[in-house]
Amino acid sequence: MIRNRRRTVRSGADLVAAGLRGPSAVAAIDRIAARYAVAVTPALVDLIDPADAADPIARQFLPDPAELVTTAAERSDPIGDDVHEKLPGVVHRYPDRVLLKPLHTCPVYCRFCFRREVVGQGKGLTAAELERAYAYIRADKAIFEVILTGGDPLILSPRRLGAIVRALGAIEHVSVIRIHSRVPVAEPERVTDALVASLATDKALFVALHCNHARELSASARAACRRIVAAGIPMLGQTVLLKGVNDSPEALEALLRALVATRIKPYYLHHADLAPGTARFRTGIAEGQALMRALRGRVSGLAQPTYVLDIPGGFGKVPIGPCYLSELADGATCVEDPSGRRHRYAP
């Protein structure tokens, strides 16, 4: 294992030296790293069981030769960020929401990332580009919510992150600021008092945590989340449905319960996007719907996410969960309960 707690595993040699399961040869790993960004934090390395060939943490973060195979359906920009990019770092897909991407760097690079063609390049918005982004948001009074994403905004220094939060907070018609991050699970030591203090604003600010498996919520990760919640910042959970990681009722139940127990409200369960080289992670939609049906009778409403698909090409996100209603011949409604029993409903 890696002794230096501040060191991030990045190269093929690092991965092999760490004794982690993945491509066995340095050359194979480095071929992948030449195409897509590779980085694994020590916090996540410690969660990997090298004796488990199907370890769900390793599957998410360690490179695999299958990444170099792109299927005909896969796209370099699967959810249409480019289609809706109004200026560098600003993606405006919905009338009342805008994405602001101040950087493209992450503490760890998920092997299924839908932005894998752009993340890891080390490029961030310049001060001038940020000012143009703020001007764009100020000019459109329909913008109610700004979503900070990237890249991972929580790897910015407290000074830089605080400046962005203050600039957005000063825009009168912006009521909500949402931050999407992996940091609390991937690099929990970054969630310092100074970082949390940098998020202070009079606006409604939410932190959406990307977490796919219950084991990611280590003691350190839970402590990082508690620091955020203790500051009065609500947290949401975002999960990607991934084959071999969380595609069973038991795995999802454990994850969703762990999130709620950490005071994180499960928000979305994303159907995996058509990012290049990610076919090994995708389930069918019918499989996802069956999982959601199984969860309906297993976990409370507090732990129920909305199962969604981002329609390829930039057409937006829609719920694709199972339907419990059908129409009977006489116009009444048939309602299916969590156990699969059907009931006539005719008020």
Kinemage of the C-alpha trace (Angstrom):
@kinemage 1
@onewidth
@group {chain A} dominant
@subgroup {mainchain}
@vectorlist {calphas} color= white
{ca met a 1} P 0.000 0.000 0.000
{ca ile a 2} L 0.993 3.627 -0.413
{ca arg a 3} L 2.772 5.059 2.619
{ca asn a 4} L 2.592 8.772 1.765
{ca arg a 5} L -0.972 9.749 2.693
{ca arg a 6} L -0.832 12.878 0.527
{ca arg a 7} L 0.228 11.081 -2.603
{ca thr a 8} L -2.288 10.368 -5.331
{ca val a 9} L -1.843 7.213 -7.404
{ca arg a 10} L -1.666 8.302 -11.041
{ca ser a 11} L 0.558 6.182 -13.257
{ca gly a 12} L 0.597 2.549 -14.265
{ca ala a 13} L 3.735 2.018 -12.233
{ca asp a 14} L 2.022 3.492 -9.173
{ca leu a 15} L -0.943 1.165 -9.547
{ca val a 16} L 1.145 -1.944 -9.958
{ca ala a 17} L 3.468 -0.930 -7.134
{ca ala a 18} L 0.437 -0.486 -4.896
{ca gly a 19} L -0.447 -4.108 -5.463
{ca leu a 20} L -3.901 -3.268 -6.759
{ca arg a 21} L -6.009 -5.390 -9.044
{ca gly a 22} L -6.258 -4.023 -12.588
{ca pro a 23} L -4.297 -4.476 -15.788
{ca ser a 24} L -1.232 -6.427 -14.749
{ca ala a 25} L 1.276 -4.610 -16.941
{ca val a 26} L 2.462 -1.037 -16.485
{ca ala a 27} L 2.358 -0.536 -20.261
{ca ala a 28} L -1.310 -1.533 -20.461
{ca ile a 29} L -2.303 0.908 -17.743
{ca asp a 30} L -0.253 3.702 -19.239
{ca arg a 31} L -1.919 3.187 -22.641
{ca ile a 32} L -5.237 3.899 -20.953
{ca ala a 33} L -3.775 6.866 -19.075
{ca ala a 34} L -2.607 8.306 -22.397
{ca arg a 35} L -6.255 8.359 -23.537
{ca tyr a 36} L -8.144 9.136 -20.324
{ca ala a 37} L -7.172 10.725 -17.020
{ca val a 38} L -6.202 8.307 -14.248
{ca ala a 39} L -5.977 9.198 -10.560
{ca val a 40} L -6.906 7.326 -7.394
{ca thr a 41} L -6.642 8.923 -3.961
{ca pro a 42} L -5.127 7.112 -0.964
{ca ala a 43} L -8.521 7.227 0.781
{ca leu a 44} L -10.028 5.144 -2.017
{ca val a 45} L -6.985 2.888 -2.338
{ca asp a 46} L -7.499 1.913 1.290
{ca leu a 47} L -11.055 0.788 0.525
{ca ile a 48} L -10.028 -1.636 -2.230
{ca asp a 49} L -9.776 -5.322 -1.417
{ca pro a 50} L -6.933 -6.580 -3.661
{ca ala a 51} L -8.014 -10.174 -3.016
{ca asp a 52} L -11.444 -9.538 -4.550
{ca ala a 53} L -11.428 -9.737 -8.338
{ca ala a 54} L -14.893 -8.123 -8.383
{ca asp a 55} L -14.207 -5.399 -5.841
{ca pro a 56} L -16.767 -2.613 -6.485
{ca ile a 57} L -14.405 0.178 -5.475
{ca ala a 58} L -11.610 -1.066 -7.739
{ca arg a 59} L -14.080 -1.454 -10.614
{ca gln a 60} L -15.023 2.217 -10.396
{ca phe a 61} L -11.539 3.690 -10.288
{ca leu a 62} L -8.865 1.348 -11.653
{ca pro a 63} L -8.235 1.364 -15.406
{ca asp a 64} L -9.273 -1.594 -17.543
{ca pro a 65} L -8.298 -2.381 -21.167
{ca ala a 66} L -12.016 -2.432 -22.062
{ca glu a 67} L -11.937 1.376 -21.843
{ca leu a 68} L -10.074 1.500 -25.138
{ca val a 69} L -13.029 -0.099 -26.972
{ca thr a 70} L -15.731 2.369 -28.030
{ca thr a 71} L -19.089 1.024 -29.171
{ca ala a 72} L -21.116 2.495 -32.031
{ca ala a 73} L -23.685 3.989 -29.623
{ca glu a 74} L -21.141 5.780 -27.435
{ca arg a 75} L -20.476 9.504 -27.775
{ca ser a 76} L -17.640 11.801 -26.776
{ca asp a 77} L -20.235 14.257 -25.389
{ca pro a 78} L -23.027 11.905 -24.287
{ca ile a 79} L -25.347 14.404 -22.594
{ca gly a 80} L -24.824 17.335 -24.969
{ca asp a 81} L -22.786 19.740 -22.859
{ca asp a 82} L -21.203 21.166 -26.014
{ca val a 83} L -24.602 21.799 -27.607
{ca his a 84} L -25.649 23.996 -24.697
{ca glu a 85} L -22.334 25.672 -23.864
{ca lys a 86} L -22.950 29.407 -24.150
{ca leu a 87} L -19.380 30.437 -23.347
{ca pro a 88} L -16.396 28.714 -21.732
{ca gly a 89} L -17.515 26.948 -18.560
{ca val a 90} L -21.200 27.873 -18.860
{ca val a 91} L -23.735 25.229 -19.914
{ca his a 92} L -27.347 26.444 -20.104
{ca arg a 93} L -29.687 23.524 -20.827
{ca tyr a 94} L -32.781 24.436 -18.777
{ca pro a 95} L -34.330 27.928 -18.522
{ca asp a 96} L -33.925 28.292 -14.751
{ca arg a 97} L -30.624 26.450 -14.210
{ca val a 98} L -27.108 26.899 -15.466
{ca leu a 99} L -23.941 24.847 -15.003
{ca leu a 100} L -20.755 26.669 -14.114
{ca lys a 101} L -17.596 24.600 -14.589
{ca pro a 102} L -14.671 26.524 -13.073
{ca leu a 103} L -12.220 23.640 -13.587
{ca his a 104} L -11.852 20.209 -15.195
{ca thr a 105} L -9.717 18.594 -12.496
{ca cys a 106} L -10.886 15.920 -10.029
{ca pro a 107} L -9.234 14.188 -7.070
{ca val a 108} L -10.161 10.836 -8.638
{ca tyr a 109} L -11.267 9.934 -12.170
{ca cys a 110} L -14.201 7.550 -12.383
{ca arg a 111} L -13.761 5.055 -15.213
{ca phe a 112} L -17.388 5.646 -16.321
{ca cys a 113} L -17.298 9.467 -16.259
{ca phe a 114} L -19.532 11.101 -18.873
{ca arg a 115} L -17.043 13.989 -19.151
{ca arg a 116} L -14.027 11.718 -19.477
{ca glu a 117} L -13.018 13.343 -22.772
{ca val a 118} L -12.391 16.684 -21.045
{ca val a 119} L -11.638 16.091 -17.359
{ca gly a 120} L -8.061 15.769 -16.211
{ca gln a 121} L -6.651 18.300 -18.631
{ca gly a 122} L -5.770 20.710 -15.850
{ca lys a 123} L -7.516 23.594 -17.566
{ca gly a 124} L -9.682 25.932 -15.538
{ca leu a 125} L -11.472 29.166 -16.229
{ca thr a 126} L -9.324 32.272 -16.152
{ca ala a 127} L -10.355 35.260 -14.049
{ca ala a 128} L -11.604 36.963 -17.199
{ca glu a 129} L -13.634 33.896 -18.211
{ca leu a 130} L -15.181 33.700 -14.753
{ca glu a 131} L -16.179 37.355 -14.966
{ca arg a 132} L -17.847 36.719 -18.327
{ca ala a 133} L -19.681 33.765 -16.788
{ca tyr a 134} L -20.966 35.949 -13.944
{ca ala a 135} L -22.037 38.597 -16.462
{ca tyr a 136} L -23.986 35.975 -18.424
{ca ile a 137} L -25.775 34.814 -15.261
{ca arg a 138} L -26.499 38.396 -14.162
{ca ala a 139} L -27.997 39.202 -17.564
{ca asp a 140} L -30.520 36.341 -17.508
{ca lys a 141} L -33.001 36.929 -14.701
{ca ala a 142} L -34.692 33.560 -15.375
{ca ile a 143} L -31.676 31.807 -13.842
{ca phe a 144} L -32.801 30.627 -10.395
{ca glu a 145} L -30.071 28.051 -9.691
{ca val a 146} L -26.356 27.795 -10.478
{ca ile a 147} L -24.742 24.357 -10.336
{ca leu a 148} L -20.998 24.295 -9.739
{ca thr a 149} L -19.497 21.231 -11.358
{ca gly a 150} L -16.561 20.373 -13.556
{ca gly a 151} L -14.206 18.806 -12.546
{ca asp a 152} L -14.733 18.926 -8.822
{ca pro a 153} L -15.272 22.393 -7.330
{ca leu a 154} L -14.287 21.270 -3.813
{ca ile a 155} L -10.663 20.830 -4.838
{ca leu a 156} L -10.427 24.586 -5.307
{ca ser a 157} L -8.729 26.435 -2.464
{ca pro a 158} L -11.078 27.938 0.117
{ca arg a 159} L -10.069 31.374 -1.167
{ca arg a 160} L -10.998 30.645 -4.781
{ca leu a 161} L -14.124 28.672 -3.921
{ca gly a 162} L -15.290 31.362 -1.523
{ca ala a 163} L -14.813 34.033 -4.186
{ca ile a 164} L -17.049 32.089 -6.588
{ca val a 165} L -19.741 31.522 -3.948
{ca arg a 166} L -19.695 35.230 -3.007
{ca ala a 167} L -19.894 36.338 -6.646
{ca leu a 168} L -22.898 34.094 -7.282
{ca gly a 169} L -24.479 35.092 -3.974
{ca ala a 170} L -24.331 38.723 -5.016
{ca ile a 171} L -26.574 38.073 -8.044
{ca glu a 172} L -30.052 38.970 -6.816
{ca his a 173} L -32.102 36.550 -8.925
{ca val a 174} L -29.882 33.546 -8.141
{ca ser a 175} L -31.605 31.832 -5.222
{ca val a 176} L -29.879 28.435 -5.171
{ca ile a 177} L -26.241 27.358 -5.488
{ca arg a 178} L -25.580 23.653 -5.852
{ca ile a 179} L -22.101 22.074 -5.713
{ca his a 180} L -21.462 18.607 -7.147
{ca ser a 181} L -18.510 16.792 -5.608
{ca arg a 182} L -16.709 13.509 -4.983
{ca val a 183} L -14.310 15.092 -2.491
{ca pro a 184} L -15.971 14.014 0.793
{ca val a 185} L -15.543 10.339 -0.158
{ca ala a 186} L -12.461 10.577 -2.375
{ca glu a 187} L -10.347 13.009 -0.378
{ca pro a 188} L -12.151 13.720 2.889
{ca glu a 189} L -9.169 15.511 4.423
{ca arg a 190} L -9.877 18.407 2.035
{ca val a 191} L -13.127 19.154 3.858
{ca thr a 192} L -11.542 21.448 6.403
{ca asp a 193} L -13.189 24.115 8.532
{ca ala a 194} L -11.776 26.686 6.094
{ca leu a 195} L -13.314 24.938 3.093
{ca val a 196} L -16.710 24.681 4.783
{ca ala a 197} L -16.496 28.340 5.848
{ca ser a 198} L -15.875 29.322 2.216
{ca leu a 199} L -19.370 28.046 1.371
{ca ala a 200} L -21.085 30.578 3.629
{ca thr a 201} L -23.812 32.497 1.803
{ca asp a 202} L -27.281 33.881 2.403
{ca lys a 203} L -28.507 31.889 -0.595
{ca ala a 204} L -29.736 28.306 -0.388
{ca leu a 205} L -26.589 26.237 -0.936
{ca phe a 206} L -26.605 22.455 -1.380
{ca val a 207} L -23.737 19.975 -1.737
{ca ala a 208} L -24.559 16.979 -3.938
{ca leu a 209} L -22.297 14.047 -3.146
{ca his a 210} L -21.476 11.514 -5.883
{ca cys a 211} L -21.380 8.134 -4.116
{ca asn a 212} L -22.050 4.725 -5.682
{ca his a 213} L -21.346 2.143 -2.998
{ca ala a 214} L -21.900 1.992 0.752
{ca arg a 215} L -18.209 1.274 1.385
{ca glu a 216} L -17.319 4.698 -0.006
{ca leu a 217} L -18.894 6.172 3.124
{ca ser a 218} L -15.888 5.390 5.298
{ca ala a 219} L -15.511 6.842 8.776
{ca ser a 220} L -13.444 9.683 7.319
{ca ala a 221} L -16.006 10.338 4.586
{ca arg a 222} L -18.862 10.423 7.085
{ca ala a 223} L -16.897 12.836 9.263
{ca ala a 224} L -16.332 15.113 6.256
{ca cys a 225} L -20.051 15.055 5.476
{ca arg a 226} L -20.896 15.812 9.104
{ca arg a 227} L -18.719 18.942 8.943
{ca ile a 228} L -20.682 20.142 5.912
{ca val a 229} L -24.089 19.335 7.423
{ca ala a 230} L -23.128 20.869 10.784
{ca ala a 231} L -22.591 24.173 8.973
{ca gly a 232} L -26.267 24.121 7.965
{ca ile a 233} L -25.590 22.966 4.405
{ca pro a 234} L -28.035 20.303 3.181
{ca met a 235} L -26.510 17.387 1.287
{ca leu a 236} L -27.985 15.376 -1.572
{ca gly a 237} L -26.824 12.029 -2.936
{ca gln a 238} L -26.197 11.320 -6.600
{ca thr a 239} L -25.533 7.744 -7.694
{ca val a 240} L -24.828 6.148 -11.067
{ca leu a 241} L -26.302 2.706 -11.644
{ca leu a 242} L -23.249 0.581 -12.454
{ca lys a 243} L -23.023 -3.065 -13.414
{ca gly a 244} L -20.808 -4.917 -10.962
{ca val a 245} L -20.913 -2.072 -8.445
{ca asn a 246} L -24.451 -1.443 -7.244
{ca asp a 247} L -26.778 -3.327 -9.616
{ca ser a 248} L -28.478 -5.433 -6.950
{ca pro a 249} L -31.250 -4.570 -4.483
{ca glu a 250} L -28.917 -5.412 -1.596
{ca ala a 251} L -26.119 -3.106 -2.780
{ca leu a 252} L -28.468 -0.210 -3.497
{ca glu a 253} L -30.330 -0.673 -0.226
{ca ala a 254} L -27.073 -0.589 1.738
{ca leu a 255} L -25.928 2.538 -0.095
{ca leu a 256} L -29.204 4.433 0.244
{ca arg a 257} L -29.523 3.587 3.937
{ca ala a 258} L -25.924 4.661 4.534
{ca leu a 259} L -26.564 7.979 2.789
{ca val a 260} L -29.687 8.727 4.818
{ca ala a 261} L -27.913 7.737 8.036
{ca thr a 262} L -25.226 10.302 7.129
{ca arg a 263} L -27.960 12.951 6.665
{ca ile a 264} L -27.699 12.867 2.896
{ca lys a 265} L -30.952 12.721 0.933
{ca pro a 266} L -30.691 10.375 -2.086
{ca tyr a 267} L -31.587 12.569 -5.067
{ca tyr a 268} L -30.859 10.872 -8.391
{ca leu a 269} L -30.019 7.370 -9.524
{ca his a 270} L -28.526 8.020 -12.955
{ca his a 271} L -28.729 5.489 -15.750
{ca ala a 272} L -25.126 5.226 -16.979
{ca asp a 273} L -24.392 7.551 -19.901
{ca leu a 274} L -23.079 6.525 -23.319
{ca ala a 275} L -19.550 7.744 -22.635
{ca pro a 276} L -16.810 6.136 -24.749
{ca gly a 277} L -15.297 2.944 -23.383
{ca thr a 278} L -17.903 2.469 -20.652
{ca ala a 279} L -20.073 -0.387 -21.990
{ca arg a 280} L -18.963 -2.728 -19.180
{ca phe a 281} L -20.750 -0.504 -16.647
{ca arg a 282} L -24.155 -0.149 -18.283
{ca thr a 283} L -27.247 -2.090 -17.309
{ca gly a 284} L -30.448 -2.147 -19.343
{ca ile a 285} L -33.193 0.317 -18.437
{ca ala a 286} L -35.511 -2.598 -17.614
{ca glu a 287} L -32.923 -3.825 -15.082
{ca gly a 288} L -32.852 -0.401 -13.469
{ca gln a 289} L -36.633 -0.276 -13.297
{ca ala a 290} L -36.708 -3.703 -11.674
{ca leu a 291} L -34.213 -2.495 -9.061
{ca met a 292} L -36.354 0.546 -8.328
{ca arg a 293} L -39.392 -1.721 -7.910
{ca ala a 294} L -37.439 -3.854 -5.461
{ca leu a 295} L -36.387 -0.776 -3.495
{ca arg a 296} L -39.947 0.520 -3.208
{ca gly a 297} L -40.802 -2.176 -0.700
{ca arg a 298} L -37.386 -2.261 1.010
{ca val a 299} L -36.483 1.318 1.944
{ca ser a 300} L -38.457 4.344 3.109
{ca gly a 301} L -39.384 7.307 0.958
{ca leu a 302} L -36.490 9.260 2.483
{ca ala a 303} L -34.088 6.826 0.823
{ca gln a 304} L -35.777 6.693 -2.588
{ca pro a 305} L -33.874 8.455 -5.412
{ca thr a 306} L -35.436 9.326 -8.761
{ca tyr a 307} L -34.170 7.010 -11.502
{ca val a 308} L -33.260 9.253 -14.454
{ca leu a 309} L -31.856 9.130 -17.958
{ca asp a 310} L -30.013 12.035 -19.531
{ca ile a 311} L -31.268 11.771 -23.104
{ca pro a 312} L -28.239 11.570 -25.444
{ca gly a 313} L -27.648 14.679 -27.496
{ca gly a 314} L -28.519 17.250 -24.860
{ca phe a 315} L -32.307 16.871 -24.741
{ca gly a 316} L -32.525 16.837 -20.963
{ca lys a 317} L -32.960 14.542 -18.005
{ca val a 318} L -36.180 12.549 -17.538
{ca pro a 319} L -37.432 10.092 -14.888
{ca ile a 320} L -37.535 6.518 -16.189
{ca gly a 321} L -38.634 4.633 -13.100
{ca pro a 322} L -41.295 1.912 -13.153
{ca cys a 323} L -44.980 2.796 -13.486
{ca tyr a 324} L -47.470 1.392 -10.989
{ca leu a 325} L -50.616 2.453 -12.858
{ca ser a 326} L -52.533 1.040 -15.816
{ca glu a 327} L -56.024 1.623 -17.158
{ca leu a 328} L -58.784 -0.978 -16.895
{ca ala a 329} L -61.354 -1.585 -19.613
{ca asp a 330} L -64.109 0.222 -17.704
{ca gly a 331} L -61.995 3.350 -17.226
{ca ala a 332} L -60.956 2.599 -13.659
{ca thr a 333} L -57.307 2.489 -12.674
{ca cys a 334} L -55.258 -0.574 -11.791
{ca val a 335} L -52.650 0.166 -9.117
{ca glu a 336} L -49.764 -2.207 -8.414
{ca asp a 337} L -48.431 -2.306 -4.860
{ca pro a 338} L -44.781 -2.894 -3.858
{ca ser a 339} L -45.394 -6.654 -3.677
{ca gly a 340} L -46.690 -6.792 -7.244
{ca arg a 341} L -50.345 -7.261 -6.311
{ca arg a 342} L -52.852 -5.336 -8.400
{ca his a 343} L -55.754 -3.293 -7.038
{ca arg a 344} L -58.703 -1.608 -8.657
{ca tyr a 345} L -58.956 2.126 -7.920
{ca ala a 346} L -62.135 3.953 -8.910
{ca pro a 347} L -62.951 6.985 -6.710
